């Protein structure tokens, strides 16, 4: 088992960063975003529906149509995007439903996972799309790129 975000969440974040780079109030056609971000247009269309339902983007049809952010990138967190497409962050089931495990009341792992989930959630909530854009021009962009690379195993 690996602990990673879904492709849907990854695509949603990449699409939202594309829009954030354009700037608040600017529109981009979904097919252009899909092409620029190397993602399926159909998959992006489904993601856009979820982002609209979460009131993170607005869509327009027609020749001058496209999608745009509903508020400035500084007011949209990574948490907002992830939970819009994947639902609540839950590392293990017993955090939301302690009754799912007979050991929940006394389990030291449950306490650890609750604390870990809180740290992760706080980081996601405190990082805006604007923060990520600003990191692109700083050393943080290099760090984020290394996170995307597959680690090489050493012998």
C-alpha positions, 0 to 999 in steps of 0.5 A, a space after each residue: 500500500 502506498 500513501 499518495 494523492 489520487 490522480 484526480 487530486 493531482 490533475 485538479 491541483 495542476 489545473 488550478 495552478 494553471 488558472 492561478 498563474 493566469 491570474 484571478 478573473 482570467 479565463 482559459 479553455 479546458 482543452 488548452 489546460 488539458 493539453 498544457 498540463 498533459 491530462 485527459 480532457 474528459 477527465 478534466 471535465 469531470 474534475 471541473 464539475 467537482 470544482 464548480 460544485 465546490 465553488 472554486 471555479 466558474 465555467 462559461 460556454 461558447 467561443 469565448 468560454 472557459 474556466 476561471 477561479 472564483 476568488 484570488 489564488 491567495 484565498 484558495 488552499 491546497 486543502 480546498 482543492 483536494 477535498 473538493 475532488 477527493 472528499 475529506 482527508 482520512 488517513 485511517 478509518 478509526 479517526 472518523 469512526 472509532 467503532 470500526 476497530 475494537 482497539 480504538 479506545 486504547 490504541 496508541 496508533 490511533 492517537 498517532 494517526 489523529 495527530 499526523 492527520 492534523 499536521 497534514 491537514 494544517 499544512 494543506 489548509 495553510 498553503 494557498 495556490 498563491 504560495 505555490 506560484 511564488 515558490 515556483 520562482 524560489 528554491 521551493 520549486 526545485 524541492 517540489 520537482 524532486 518530490 515528483 521524481 521516483 526515488 532510486 533504490 541504492 544497493 
